[in-house]
């Protein structure tokens, strides 16, 4: 009995191996798989991506200004407390980070794991496509064709998901990240930087508030590696506390993008302080800090010519920057 059991086990392993090799052989070659949508997904021609599901609508679109950067808007639905049913929450909109450009490059390749082909309608449920989880629409500029994909189910215990191309009902197995990255974009693509280069690398920083101003020039580093700054009026003397102040300024990050009503309220309003950061190659970035009071509480927003909009920043950090301004202005 033991010998038979051992022999049966060996035959089972051999059969599994053969089936595995057969399955692997049925997969498309990488070069072929990467060309399924190559003529339609030229990154330079993509102007909008939309993922519509029962839970949320994700939209990525290029800004119409000269910078042509990508913005992301997510509109989620939630249950009503008493009546039931679904209501839409206000949209969350933010600038897309560099990671979204990396996502677009992956999307343009559309790395297909397996080409299932066209299946009978009674088999659609196997792939979660009888009632799809969502629809992914990739819109191209000009006369280029747009791509519309139905999103099926994710394979259990894997990072793969089924999609169906609506133009010919062809089912493909692809990397699930191409879909799931769009369902929680805040954690994946949220641009948190206030400026696009580290402020500590600047050569000159001009800080102004009301009628006071100081022009600081980059100096040496201290024993802890913190850059020290000198006044342009006296290059031989470090400005006390300036190194730590610049380090704090560099820590300002976007926590939330202001909605339209707040943006309109802040535009043109007085600033608490401003900083113009100039780098070695002559490129400059301007940062403006504004305060919104709500009774005894305050919120702080930053506008920069990199963001071209207002973002909410940490209150405690900003209050500390403001508190230490007099010491900076003393030079």
PyMOL commands that set and color helices and strands:
alter all, ss='L'
color gray80, all
select helices_A, chain A and resi 2-26+30-33+43-45+98-109+121-127+177-180+185-189+199-201+242-250+260-266+315-323+325-329
alter helices_A, ss='H'
color red, helices_A
select strands_A, chain A and resi 46-53+56-62+70-79+86-88+92-95+112-117+134-140+147-154+160-165+170-175+204-209+212-221+227-231+234-238+256-257+273-278+284-294+297-304+310-313
alter strands_A, ss='S'
color yellow, strands_A
deselect
rebuild
show_as cartoon
